[in-house]
Amino acid sequence: MHFKKQLLAAAITTLASSAVWATNGYAPHGIGQKAKGMGGAGVAFTQDTLAGGINPAGMVHQGNSMDLGIELFRPIRKTTLSGTPGGFSDGTFDSDGKRHFLIPEFGYNRMINSNMSFGVSVFGTGGMNTTYKGGIPLFNGTGTNVGIDLAQLFVVPTLSYKINEDHSVGVGLNLAAQRFMATGLANFAGSSSDAAHLTDKGKDYSYGVGLRLGWMGKVSDAVTLGATYQTKTRMSEFDEYAGLFAEQGDFDIPENYALGIAVQATPKLTIAFDVMRINYSSVNSVGNPLANLLSGNPLGSSMGPGFGWEDQTTYKLGFAYDYSDKLTLRAGWNHGDAPIPSSQTMFNILAPATVEDHITLGASWDLGDGMEVTATYMHALENKITGPGSIPAGFGGGNADIEMYQDSFGLGFSWDM
């Protein structure tokens, strides 16, 4: 068992050590390079073997194939504090400990027969990362770096089946792993149910299993619909941070569900649109508000405070244009209101998931012999959440404003096998 845990920890470190997505909350704007070039849309328009993370029903349409991808992700995060007593913690603090992250992905699909396929999709789907060098006086008075690092990895074996020529269904087993670390939160020791397991405990790991179900149906010559549902994934606790996260270190992965439509507007142009709902508030360590602390529930307790996130609905619009037999061009837009209310910005200095609008571009080149290369770019527009009075009087009072923008560049390779 110890060896198995070491092996899983190594896998997370290798595949998701930089999975610091904070685009649609802490979920990525899309899964797979082709979907990412289209604003993340892919529920009814699957294009590669990363489809298991979007809609497993689409895997049976990928044939015998494999995909590898890598992404360079650059989030720029900043917080500004004002109105703290005597200005002791006033100032602007940049999370500049690390700004560039490499994020890999992998997918494989094999046809069992003409109507059924088995595959696997491997990707980092979420995370939060901040490192404020030199610390923030509000969090500690020692000059120690302040920040958190959460990485999530999914390995999703899938089974996909064509009911008939127009409809398919699929199921994926979400084998999930998480890694977490927190530093520099010493000032909250008096507000924790277990101060010995609050901060600076190094890397801790969590594991769980969930399901993703999907359907795709071609309802006319030009229109395809899709639907997908991912169960809440109940994870083992972060024991080393039982005094930080609500329910003694619990950090489950929230359920989400989505509907999609793809329209072949012309023989060369496909338009895809998805609507996705992520139920962040169903996870206490994510959704519980800071007010829970003020009403007598310390950090780490069953009803202890979390990040105060609300549920999020995201909209993903994408275009794919076959410029020639060899070149496909893509563009997209992705929007989701930030899940952080203005009253909850103090704790979200650690997880400033503020961005709402994303612009994406992409292109694929057919290299011949069943090989293809894909390039993508994403820019998440800067968004600031102001938090007047968001620092409670018990912590001295004041205002916490958080902001972020992002860029990413992706490269993917596909092979027919």
Order of alpha helices (4+ residues) and beta strands (2+ residues): alpha-alpha-beta-beta-beta-beta-beta-beta-beta-beta-beta-alpha-beta-beta-alpha-alpha-beta-beta-beta-beta-beta
